[in-house]
Amino acid sequence: MTIDAAADARAELVSKIREIVARDEAAAPTSQSVAAVLEQFLGVPDLVPASARVSNPEAYQQNLLHVEDDGSFSIVALVWLPGQRTPVHDHISWCVVGVYEGNESELRYRVVEDAAGDYLVETGTGVNLQGSVEGFAPPGDLHEVWNSGDALAISIHVYGADIRKLGSSIRRRYDLPMRAA
């Protein structure tokens, strides 16, 4: 694909997300609609330009692709080297993740509060392969993600927030003990 064709595809993706966000629906339906749109673009060659495919040997790298002028949504490429992972965290807004290259593993949790103290309980696990898309919204978005493959992984994330101003979509990090359900 030519550079112009990839740029046109990115512009079309932004336009379609803009239309969905303008509906001003609740977070969950917005994330599901954006997920359906993002899925259509994950096979576009060079959708993630070379400038956004940069990795960091210390931690996964967030590379900004687009922030809407009014801050209503942001699109980022997360670039993961093998073994790199997030902390256990939740998000400040709805979120959509599409795996563009490689694969990512995910563990989902819930917080249990009792007299002995708060702890995490695993609620699900999965491997998100290239082309897979997931949309979610708080609450219920507590998880950790990592590159479980042996090659570079790139995922495209769309957040209902201005990541340029916030720096990240992470609301809180959780450093709680884990217990079996």
Accessible surface in RSA format (square Angstrom, percent):
REM  Atomic radii and reference values for relative SASA: ProtOr
REM  Chains: A
REM  Algorithm: Lee & Richards
REM  Probe-radius: 1.40
REM  Slices: 20
REM RES _ NUM      All-atoms   Total-Side   Main-Chain    Non-polar    All polar
REM                ABS   REL    ABS   REL    ABS   REL    ABS   REL    ABS   REL
RES MET A   1   114.47  59.3  44.97  29.8  69.49 165.5  61.47  52.3  53.00  70.2
RES THR A   2    91.26  64.9  83.28  84.4   7.99  19.0  84.70 113.8   6.57   9.9
RES ILE A   3   145.20  82.6 140.42 104.6   4.78  11.5 141.84 102.1   3.36   9.1
RES ASP A   4   107.35  75.2 105.47 105.0   1.88   4.5  27.64  65.0  79.71  79.5
RES ALA A   5    34.65  31.9  27.70  42.7   6.95  15.8  31.24  44.0   3.40   9.0
RES ALA A   6     1.90   1.7   1.90   2.9   0.00   0.0   1.90   2.7   0.00   0.0
RES ALA A   7    41.42  38.1  36.45  56.2   4.98  11.3  37.09  52.2   4.34  11.5
RES ASP A   8    97.43  68.2  91.56  91.1   5.87  13.9  27.71  65.2  69.72  69.5
RES ALA A   9    12.43  11.4   9.21  14.2   3.21   7.3  12.11  17.1   0.32   0.8
RES ARG A  10    55.82  23.4  55.74  28.4   0.08   0.2  24.73  33.8  31.09  18.8
RES ALA A  11    62.45  57.4  50.60  78.1  11.86  27.0  57.38  80.8   5.07  13.4
RES GLU A  12    84.62  48.6  79.16  59.9   5.45  13.0  28.49  55.1  56.13  45.8
RES LEU A  13     5.23   2.9   5.23   3.7   0.00   0.0   5.23   3.7   0.00   0.0
RES VAL A  14    16.88  11.1  16.88  15.3   0.00   0.0  16.88  14.7   0.00   0.0
RES SER A  15    41.90  35.4  41.46  55.3   0.44   1.0  16.58  35.3  25.33  35.5
RES LYS A  16    67.39  32.9  66.26  40.7   1.13   2.7  25.79  23.2  41.60  44.3
RES ILE A  17     0.00   0.0   0.00   0.0   0.00   0.0   0.00   0.0   0.00   0.0
RES ARG A  18   104.54  43.9 103.62  52.8   0.92   2.2  49.87  68.2  54.67  33.1
RES GLU A  19   111.82  64.2 102.26  77.4   9.57  22.8  42.07  81.4  69.75  56.9
RES ILE A  20     6.02   3.4   5.97   4.4   0.05   0.1   5.97   4.3   0.05   0.1
RES VAL A  21    29.53  19.4  20.72  18.8   8.81  21.2  22.15  19.2   7.39  20.0
RES ALA A  22    80.96  74.4  45.57  70.3  35.39  80.5  57.81  81.4  23.15  61.3
RES ARG A  23   134.05  56.3 103.44  52.7  30.61  72.9  46.23  63.2  87.82  53.2
RES ASP A  24   130.86  91.7 106.02 105.5  24.84  58.7  27.37  64.4 103.48 103.2
RES GLU A  25    79.05  45.4  55.92  42.3  23.13  55.1  25.64  49.6  53.41  43.6
RES ALA A  26    70.44  64.8  50.68  78.2  19.76  45.0  63.34  89.2   7.10  18.8
RES ALA A  27    40.03  36.8  29.93  46.2  10.10  23.0  32.23  45.4   7.79  20.6
RES ALA A  28    56.38  51.8  54.36  83.9   2.01   4.6  54.80  77.2   1.58   4.2
RES PRO A  29    60.90  44.4  54.14  49.4   6.77  24.6  60.25  49.7   0.65   4.0
RES THR A  30     6.00   4.3   6.00   6.1   0.00   0.0   3.27   4.4   2.73   4.1
RES SER A  31     0.25   0.2   0.25   0.3   0.00   0.0   0.00   0.0   0.25   0.4
RES GLN A  32    99.53  55.7  93.50  68.3   6.03  14.4  44.60  94.9  54.94  41.7
RES SER A  33    31.35  26.5  23.05  30.8   8.30  19.1  11.35  24.2  20.00  28.0
RES VAL A  34     0.00   0.0   0.00   0.0   0.00   0.0   0.00   0.0   0.00   0.0
RES ALA A  35    10.60   9.7  10.00  15.4   0.60   1.4  10.18  14.3   0.42   1.1
RES ALA A  36    56.14  51.6  48.22  74.4   7.93  18.0  52.76  74.3   3.38   8.9
RES VAL A  37    18.03  11.9  18.03  16.3   0.00   0.0  18.03  15.7   0.00   0.0
RES LEU A  38     0.00   0.0   0.00   0.0   0.00   0.0   0.00   0.0   0.00   0.0
RES GLU A  39   100.91  57.9  89.39  67.6  11.52  27.4  18.75  36.3  82.15  67.1
RES GLN A  40   118.27  66.1  83.21  60.8  35.06  83.5  43.21  92.0  75.06  56.9
RES PHE A  41    12.40   6.2  12.40   7.7   0.00   0.0  12.40   7.5   0.00   0.0
RES LEU A  42     9.86   5.5   4.51   3.2   5.35  13.4   4.84   3.4   5.02  13.5
RES GLY A  43    71.34  88.0   0.00   N/A  71.34  88.0  44.33 121.7  27.01  60.5
RES VAL A  44    24.83  16.3  22.75  20.6   2.08   5.0  24.54  21.3   0.29   0.8
RES PRO A  45    70.35  51.3  61.14  55.7   9.21  33.5  70.35  58.1   0.00   0.0
RES ASP A  46    76.38  53.5  70.26  69.9   6.12  14.5  13.96  32.9  62.42  62.3
RES LEU A  47     1.61   0.9   1.61   1.2   0.00   0.0   1.61   1.1   0.00   0.0
RES VAL A  48     1.00   0.7   0.00   0.0   1.00   2.4   0.00   0.0   1.00   2.7
RES PRO A  49    33.88  24.7  30.77  28.0   3.12  11.3  33.88  28.0   0.00   0.0
RES ALA A  50    85.76  78.9  68.84 106.2  16.92  38.5  69.86  98.4  15.89  42.1
RES SER A  51    92.86  78.5  66.28  88.5  26.58  61.2  56.69 120.7  36.17  50.7
RES ALA A  52     4.38   4.0   3.63   5.6   0.75   1.7   4.38   6.2   0.00   0.0
RES ARG A  53    78.43  32.9  67.08  34.2  11.35  27.0  22.90  31.3  55.54  33.7
RES VAL A  54    84.45  55.6  78.75  71.3   5.71  13.8  84.45  73.4   0.00   0.0
RES SER A  55    41.23  34.8  23.74  31.7  17.50  40.3   0.43   0.9  40.80  57.2
RES ASN A  56    46.30  31.9  45.01  43.5   1.29   3.1   5.65  13.6  40.64  39.3
RES PRO A  57   112.57  82.0  88.03  80.2  24.53  89.2  88.50  73.1  24.06 149.6
RES GLU A  58   151.41  86.9 120.80  91.4  30.62  72.9  48.58  94.0 102.83  84.0
RES ALA A  59    47.08  43.3  43.60  67.3   3.49   7.9  47.08  66.3   0.00   0.0
RES TYR A  60    51.05  23.8  38.93  22.2  12.12  31.5  20.91  15.7  30.14  37.2
RES GLN A  61    51.26  28.7  50.11  36.6   1.15   2.7   2.49   5.3  48.77  37.0
RES GLN A  62    56.66  31.7  39.97  29.2  16.69  39.7  14.81  31.5  41.85  31.7
RES ASN A  63    20.52  14.2  16.82  16.2   3.71   8.9   8.60  20.7  11.92  11.5
RES LEU A  64    85.44  47.6  55.30  39.6  30.14  75.8  55.30  38.8  30.14  81.1
RES LEU A  65    47.06  26.2  12.67   9.1  34.40  86.5  16.26  11.4  30.81  82.9
RES HIS A  66    45.80  25.0  39.37  27.4   6.43  16.4  28.89  29.8  16.90  19.7
RES VAL A  67    15.39  10.1   2.29   2.1  13.10  31.6   2.29   2.0  13.10  35.5
RES GLU A  68    17.72  10.2  17.72  13.4   0.00   0.0   3.61   7.0  14.11  11.5
RES ASP A  69   143.83 100.8 116.52 116.0  27.31  64.6  38.68  91.0 105.15 104.9
RES ASP A  70   114.24  80.0  74.27  73.9  39.96  94.5  48.99 115.3  65.25  65.1
RES GLY A  71    13.86  17.1   0.00   N/A  13.86  17.1   6.01  16.5   7.85  17.6
RES SER A  72    36.01  30.4  21.11  28.2  14.89  34.3  28.92  61.6   7.09   9.9
RES PHE A  73     0.56   0.3   0.56   0.3   0.00   0.0   0.56   0.3   0.00   0.0
RES SER A  74     0.00   0.0   0.00   0.0   0.00   0.0   0.00   0.0   0.00   0.0
RES ILE A  75     3.91   2.2   3.91   2.9   0.00   0.0   3.91   2.8   0.00   0.0
RES VAL A  76     0.00   0.0   0.00   0.0   0.00   0.0   0.00   0.0   0.00   0.0
RES ALA A  77     0.00   0.0   0.00   0.0   0.00   0.0   0.00   0.0   0.00   0.0
RES LEU A  78     8.06   4.5   8.06   5.8   0.00   0.0   8.06   5.7   0.00   0.0
RES VAL A  79     0.00   0.0   0.00   0.0   0.00   0.0   0.00   0.0   0.00   0.0
RES TRP A  80     0.97   0.4   0.97   0.5   0.00   0.0   0.97   0.5   0.00   0.0
RES LEU A  81    50.91  28.4  50.91  36.4   0.00   0.0  50.91  35.8   0.00   0.0
RES PRO A  82    64.87  47.3  45.11  41.1  19.76  71.8  45.34  37.4  19.53 121.4
RES GLY A  83    51.30  63.3   0.00   N/A  51.30  63.3  33.06  90.7  18.24  40.9
RES GLN A  84    22.08  12.3  15.48  11.3   6.60  15.7  20.84  44.4   1.25   0.9
RES ARG A  85   113.35  47.6  93.85  47.8  19.50  46.4  45.53  62.2  67.82  41.1
RES THR A  86     8.49   6.0   5.84   5.9   2.65   6.3   6.44   8.6   2.05   3.1
RES PRO A  87    49.97  36.4  37.22  33.9  12.75  46.4  49.19  40.6   0.78   4.8
RES VAL A  88    12.36   8.1   9.48   8.6   2.88   6.9   9.48   8.2   2.88   7.8
RES HIS A  89     6.70   3.7   6.70   4.7   0.00   0.0   0.13   0.1   6.56   7.6
RES ASP A  90     8.52   6.0   8.52   8.5   0.00   0.0   2.34   5.5   6.19   6.2
RES HIS A  91     5.47   3.0   5.42   3.8   0.06   0.1   0.08   0.1   5.39   6.3
RES ILE A  92    57.71  32.8  33.69  25.1  24.02  57.9  34.29  24.7  23.42  63.5
RES SER A  93    15.53  13.1   8.65  11.5   6.88  15.8  15.42  32.8   0.11   0.2
RES TRP A  94    24.20   9.7  23.22  11.2   0.98   2.3  10.36   5.5  13.84  22.4
RES CYS A  95     0.43   0.3   0.43   0.5   0.00   0.0   0.00   0.0   0.43   0.5
RES VAL A  96     0.00   0.0   0.00   0.0   0.00   0.0   0.00   0.0   0.00   0.0
RES VAL A  97    18.19  12.0  16.71  15.1   1.48   3.6  16.71  14.5   1.48   4.0
RES GLY A  98     0.00   0.0   0.00   N/A   0.00   0.0   0.00   0.0   0.00   0.0
RES VAL A  99     1.05   0.7   1.05   1.0   0.00   0.0   1.05   0.9   0.00   0.0
RES TYR A 100    18.07   8.4  15.07   8.6   3.00   7.8  10.49   7.9   7.58   9.3
RES GLU A 101    50.17  28.8  50.17  38.0   0.00   0.0  24.28  47.0  25.89  21.1
RES GLY A 102    27.34  33.7   0.00   N/A  27.34  33.7  22.48  61.7   4.86  10.9
RES ASN A 103    38.75  26.7  37.67  36.4   1.07   2.6   1.34   3.2  37.41  36.2
RES GLU A 104     1.53   0.9   1.53   1.2   0.00   0.0   0.00   0.0   1.53   1.3
RES SER A 105     7.69   6.5   7.69  10.3   0.00   0.0   3.66   7.8   4.03   5.6
RES GLU A 106     5.76   3.3   5.76   4.4   0.00   0.0   1.48   2.9   4.27   3.5
RES LEU A 107    34.13  19.0  34.13  24.4   0.00   0.0  34.13  24.0   0.00   0.0
RES ARG A 108    79.55  33.4  79.55  40.6   0.00   0.0  29.20  39.9  50.35  30.5
RES TYR A 109    12.46   5.8   3.27   1.9   9.19  23.9   1.57   1.2  10.88  13.4
RES ARG A 110   121.11  50.9 117.75  60.0   3.37   8.0  51.94  71.0  69.17  41.9
RES VAL A 111    50.11  33.0  25.30  22.9  24.81  59.8  25.30  22.0  24.81  67.3
RES VAL A 112    27.09  17.8  24.05  21.8   3.04   7.3  27.09  23.5   0.00   0.0
RES GLU A 113   134.29  77.1 106.25  80.4  28.04  66.8  28.76  55.6 105.54  86.2
RES ASP A 114    67.09  47.0  44.08  43.9  23.00  54.4  38.11  89.7  28.98  28.9
RES ALA A 115   118.26 108.7  68.84 106.2  49.42 112.4  82.12 115.6  36.14  95.7
RES ALA A 116    83.44  76.7  41.85  64.6  41.59  94.6  54.18  76.3  29.27  77.5
RES GLY A 117    30.69  37.8   0.00   N/A  30.69  37.8  30.69  84.2   0.00   0.0
RES ASP A 118    62.27  43.6  52.14  51.9  10.13  23.9   5.61  13.2  56.66  56.5
RES TYR A 119    29.24  13.7  29.24  16.6   0.00   0.0   0.93   0.7  28.32  34.9
RES LEU A 120     0.54   0.3   0.46   0.3   0.07   0.2   0.46   0.3   0.07   0.2
RES VAL A 121     3.98   2.6   3.87   3.5   0.10   0.3   3.98   3.5   0.00   0.0
RES GLU A 122    89.28  51.3  71.72  54.3  17.56  41.8  21.82  42.2  67.46  55.1
RES THR A 123    77.82  55.3  36.87  37.4  40.95  97.6  37.71  50.6  40.11  60.6
RES GLY A 124    18.08  22.3   0.00   N/A  18.08  22.3  17.41  47.8   0.67   1.5
RES THR A 125    87.96  62.6  67.34  68.3  20.62  49.1  52.84  71.0  35.12  53.1
RES GLY A 126    26.32  32.5   0.00   N/A  26.32  32.5  25.75  70.7   0.57   1.3
RES VAL A 127    87.85  57.8  62.32  56.4  25.53  61.5  62.32  54.2  25.53  69.2
RES ASN A 128    33.72  23.3  32.63  31.5   1.09   2.6   4.74  11.4  28.99  28.0
RES LEU A 129   110.30  61.4 109.31  78.2   0.99   2.5 109.31  76.8   0.99   2.7
RES GLN A 130   117.40  65.6  94.40  69.0  23.00  54.8  23.40  49.8  94.00  71.3
RES GLY A 131    32.58  40.2   0.00   N/A  32.58  40.2  23.71  65.1   8.88  19.9
RES SER A 132    39.48  33.4  30.12  40.2   9.36  21.6  37.37  79.6   2.11   3.0
RES VAL A 133    38.32  25.2   4.85   4.4  33.47  80.7   6.73   5.8  31.59  85.7
RES GLU A 134    59.95  34.4  55.46  42.0   4.49  10.7  32.35  62.6  27.61  22.5
RES GLY A 135    11.77  14.5   0.00   N/A  11.77  14.5   0.00   0.0  11.77  26.4
RES PHE A 136    28.37  14.2  22.84  14.1   5.53  14.4  28.37  17.2   0.00   0.0
RES ALA A 137    17.22  15.8   4.98   7.7  12.23  27.8   4.98   7.0  12.23  32.4
RES PRO A 138    36.81  26.8  18.85  17.2  17.96  65.3  18.90  15.6  17.91 111.3
RES PRO A 139   132.07  96.3 114.50 104.4  17.56  63.8 118.64  98.0  13.43  83.5
RES GLY A 140    76.13  93.9   0.00   N/A  76.13  93.9  37.87 103.9  38.26  85.7
RES ASP A 141     9.87   6.9   3.81   3.8   6.06  14.3   5.70  13.4   4.17   4.2
RES LEU A 142    14.72   8.2  12.68   9.1   2.04   5.1  12.68   8.9   2.04   5.5
RES HIS A 143    10.49   5.7  10.49   7.3   0.00   0.0   7.75   8.0   2.74   3.2
RES GLU A 144    16.91   9.7  16.91  12.8   0.00   0.0   0.00   0.0  16.91  13.8
RES VAL A 145    13.05   8.6  13.05  11.8   0.00   0.0  13.05  11.3   0.00   0.0
RES TRP A 146    45.55  18.3  45.55  22.0   0.00   0.0  33.09  17.6  12.46  20.2
RES ASN A 147     1.70   1.2   0.85   0.8   0.85   2.0   0.00   0.0   1.70   1.6
RES SER A 148    55.74  47.1  19.56  26.1  36.18  83.3  22.58  48.1  33.15  46.4
RES GLY A 149    23.24  28.7   0.00   N/A  23.24  28.7  16.37  44.9   6.87  15.4
RES ASP A 150   139.61  97.8 110.94 110.4  28.67  67.8  43.35 102.0  96.25  96.0
RES ALA A 151    61.39  56.4  52.97  81.7   8.42  19.2  58.84  82.9   2.55   6.7
RES LEU A 152    48.25  26.9  40.44  28.9   7.81  19.6  40.44  28.4   7.81  21.0
RES ALA A 153     0.20   0.2   0.20   0.3   0.00   0.0   0.20   0.3   0.00   0.0
RES ILE A 154     0.00   0.0   0.00   0.0   0.00   0.0   0.00   0.0   0.00   0.0
RES SER A 155     0.00   0.0   0.00   0.0   0.00   0.0   0.00   0.0   0.00   0.0
RES ILE A 156     0.91   0.5   0.91   0.7   0.00   0.0   0.91   0.7   0.00   0.0
RES HIS A 157    13.32   7.3  13.32   9.3   0.00   0.0  12.24  12.6   1.08   1.3
RES VAL A 158     0.00   0.0   0.00   0.0   0.00   0.0   0.00   0.0   0.00   0.0
RES TYR A 159     7.84   3.7   7.84   4.5   0.00   0.0   0.24   0.2   7.60   9.4
RES GLY A 160    20.72  25.6   0.00   N/A  20.72  25.6   0.32   0.9  20.39  45.7
RES ALA A 161    12.17  11.2   7.00  10.8   5.17  11.8  12.17  17.1   0.00   0.0
RES ASP A 162    15.27  10.7  12.59  12.5   2.68   6.3  10.83  25.5   4.44   4.4
RES ILE A 163     4.09   2.3   2.10   1.6   1.99   4.8   2.10   1.5   1.99   5.4
RES ARG A 164   129.39  54.3 100.57  51.3  28.81  68.6  59.59  81.4  69.80  42.3
RES LYS A 165   166.80  81.4 129.73  79.6  37.07  88.3  80.46  72.4  86.34  92.0
RES LEU A 166   102.67  57.2  72.69  52.0  29.98  75.4  75.59  53.1  27.09  72.9
RES GLY A 167    46.68  57.6   0.00   N/A  46.68  57.6  32.92  90.3  13.76  30.8
RES SER A 168    38.68  32.7  35.46  47.3   3.22   7.4  29.61  63.1   9.06  12.7
RES SER A 169     5.21   4.4   4.29   5.7   0.92   2.1   0.04   0.1   5.17   7.2
RES ILE A 170    26.15  14.9   9.18   6.8  16.97  40.9   9.18   6.6  16.97  46.1
RES ARG A 171   109.87  46.1  83.18  42.4  26.69  63.5  22.51  30.8  87.37  52.9
RES ARG A 172   124.82  52.4 118.98  60.7   5.84  13.9  56.33  77.0  68.49  41.5
RES ARG A 173   160.83  67.5 132.85  67.7  27.98  66.6  48.90  66.8 111.93  67.8
RES TYR A 174    40.96  19.1  28.51  16.2  12.45  32.4  22.23  16.7  18.73  23.1
RES ASP A 175   148.11 103.8 119.38 118.8  28.73  67.9  40.11  94.4 108.01 107.7
RES LEU A 176    52.22  29.1  41.32  29.6  10.90  27.4  42.95  30.2   9.26  24.9
RES PRO A 177    79.91  58.2  66.60  60.7  13.31  48.4  78.93  65.2   0.98   6.1
RES MET A 178   108.05  56.0  78.09  51.7  29.96  71.3  57.29  48.7  50.76  67.3
RES ARG A 179   102.31  43.0  87.55  44.6  14.76  35.1  47.14  64.4  55.17  33.4
RES ALA A 180    98.30  90.4  64.39  99.4  33.90  77.1  74.60 105.1  23.69  62.8
RES ALA A 181   111.79 102.8  44.33  68.4  67.46 153.5  70.77  99.7  41.02 108.7
END  Absolute sums over single chains surface
CHAIN  1 A     8888.5       6693.8       2194.6       4839.6       4048.9
END  Absolute sums over all chains
TOTAL          8888.5       6693.8       2194.6       4839.6       4048.9
